[in-house]
Amino acid sequence: MSEGHLTTIIPRPGLIQTNTALLNGTYQTGDWDTSLDMSAAKGIFERCSTLAPCLKDEGTKILSHNVCLRPERKGGPRVELERITLPLMRSDGLAVYVSENAEEEQQELSVIHAYGMG
């Protein structure tokens, strides 16, 4: 992946207000600065509005700016299935608790590790 710019638009129907979208768009390896860079924000908006010109319609409002870190793993992302065994959990409708026969009653769970995409 090249250093610099990505452009994604994620529709968010029904959140906060109707017809909202999350606009994304930088890729900077090793940049851990979480302060808002308005020139980057403007660049993201311009690239996204090239893909979706309706973003420049009258009435479009920017509700917030967020700065996110998306760590990437050296050697690539981890995407792996692991099966683990835990004591069986019971519920009485009010609380969840470990079964009294925890050593005898166990449950196998599937854990999917998927992180480090950057």
Residue pairs with C-beta under 8 A, 6 or more apart in sequence:
1 27
1 118
2 27
3 27
3 28
3 29
4 26
4 27
4 28
5 25
5 26
5 27
5 43
5 47
6 24
6 25
6 26
6 27
7 24
7 25
7 44
7 47
7 48
7 51
8 23
8 24
8 25
9 21
9 22
9 23
9 24
9 48
9 51
9 52
10 21
10 22
10 24
11 20
11 21
12 20
12 21
12 22
13 19
13 20
16 63
17 63
20 63
21 52
21 55
23 44
23 45
23 48
23 55
24 44
25 40
25 43
25 44
25 47
25 48
26 40
26 43
26 44
27 118
29 72
29 118
32 69
33 67
34 67
34 69
35 67
36 65
36 67
37 67
41 65
45 55
45 62
48 55
49 55
49 56
54 60
70 117
70 118
71 116
71 118
72 116
72 117
72 118
73 115
73 116
73 118
76 116
77 114
77 115
77 116
77 117
77 118
78 113
78 114
78 115
78 116
79 112
79 113
79 114
80 112
80 113
81 110
81 111
81 112
81 113
82 110
82 111
82 112
82 113
83 108
83 109
83 110
83 111
84 108
84 109
84 111
85 106
85 107
85 108
85 109
86 106
86 107
86 109
87 98
87 99
87 102
87 103
87 105
87 106
87 107
88 98
88 99
88 102
88 105
88 106
88 107
89 96
89 97
89 98
89 99
89 107
90 96
90 97
90 98
90 99
91 97
99 105
